[in-house]
């Protein structure tokens, strides 16, 4: 059975399936925390792509529906409950390969090649399935952007994401 054929839920923890994959390459993908918060808010709560969480996942239990109407209200409360780096750190500890969603296709090809898996290039040409509407009002204030960078600074530095708020100035609304 190839690694790609394993039927895992989207966010299983490594400890829950490491036994299943044995000596196969264990890889995961991370995302820039700055855009991860925007995606999490818009995907889970505004567009309801994902169901509301029923369990505390890395301290990120956002069930207060009054927060859902405004990214700028939701984000400070979310930062009090957990961070993007808390979430991602649960997945990267045992990894043999860590890719970035910003380089998804290239990093996935690298992971599959390293693992020795056979794959067809056409598999990688599928259009995005859960791409969020970029017109949603999920802009940062400068202060919120600086809070996110401060909160996730070590993670961002470790994976070479820019830590200067000015780099993300186009996300300020």
N, C-alpha and C positions, 0 to 999 in steps of 0.2 A: 504494500500500500504506500503510495507516495504521500509526501507531506501535504501537498495541495489537496489531496483527497480526504484528509481528515475532516470530520464534521464537528467543528467546535463552535460554541456560541461566540458572538463578536468580541466579548471582553473577558474571556476566561483568564484567570490568574495563572502564572507559570506553575505554581505548586499544584494546581488542579489538573494539569495535563502533561507535565514533564515526563511522567512515567509512560504515557501513551506514545510520545514521540521518540523515546529512547535516545539513541545516538544521533538522530537526525539534527540538522541545523535548527536551532531555535532562534527566531528573529522576530522583531517587532518594529513598529513605526512610531515615531514621536512627532510632535508638531510644535511650532513656535507658540509659547504660551499666550502671546499677545493676540494672535488670531484664534487660538483655541478657545479662549473665553467668549469671543464673539460668536464662534460657531456653536459652542455649547448652549449659549443663551438662545440664539435664533433657532437652532435645530431642535432642541429638546422642548423648549417652552413656547416659542412663538409659532413655529410651524408644526409642532407636535410630530416630528419625524420619529422621535423615540418616545416611548411611554414615560410618564413621570416616574422617577425612581422610587422604588419601594424600600430599598435598603441603602444604608449609608455606604457610598462607594468612595473610598479615600477621603472621607470627611466632606463629601460634596453632595449633601442631601438638600435639594432646593425645592421644597414643596410649597412654599408660600406663594400662592397665586397672585397676590398683590404686587410682588416684585416683578412678575413676568411682563408687565406692560411697558417697562422702561429699563433698558440695559444699564443706564447710569444709576438706577436705584438697585437693581439686582446685583451688579458687580461688587460694590463694597460689602454687601452681606455675604456674597459667595466667597470673597477673599477671607472673611472671618472664619468661614467653615472649612476651608481647605484651599489648596492651590493646584494649578496645573502640574507643577513638578511633583506634588504629592501623588497625584493620579498616575503620572507616567513612571515614577520611580517604582511603583508596584510591579511594572512589567519589564523593566530593563535589567534588573539585578542579575539574572541568569543568562542573559542573551549572548549569543554568539555573534549576532549582527544586529545593529540598530540603524534603521533607515529613517529618513525624514519624509513626511507627507509632501513637503514642498518639492521633493525630487522623487515622487512616488514610483513612476515607471522605471526610471534608471536604477533606483535603489532596489526595487523588486527584482529586476533582471539580475542585478549583482547578487542578491540573496539566493535566487534560484540557481544561478551558476555555481556559486560557492557550495550549495547543498548537493549539487549534482542532479537536480531535478530536471526532467525534460519538460519543456513547455512550448507552446506555440505562440508566436508573436501576435497573432490576431487576438489572442486572449487579452493582450494589453491595449488593444485599440478601442475597447468599449468606452462609451461616453460616461461621465460621472453620473452616479445615481442619486446621491443625496446632496447635491450642491445647493447651498443656501442662496436665497434671493439676496443679491448684494445691495438692493435698494432699501432693505430694512434699516431702521434707524438704530444702529448699534455702534455709533461713534463714541469714542472716548473723550473725556476731558483731559487736559494735560496732566492734572493732578492724579486722575485715575490711572492713566497710562504709566506715570511714574510709580504709583503704588504697585501695579502689576510687575513692572520691571524689578522693583526692589524685592518684592515677595518671591519672584522666581529667578532672581539674579544668578545664583550659583548654577542652576540647571541651564540657563541660557548661555552662560559662559562656557560650561562644560561641552555644550553641543554647538558652539560657535554661532549663536544667534546674537544679533546686535543688541547691546544694552543701553544705547543712547536713545533717549525718548525722541530726539529729533529725527531719527531714522524712520519713525512711525508717524510723523507729523500728518501724513495724509489720512490717518485714521481718526484724527481729532475732528469732532463735529460740533 
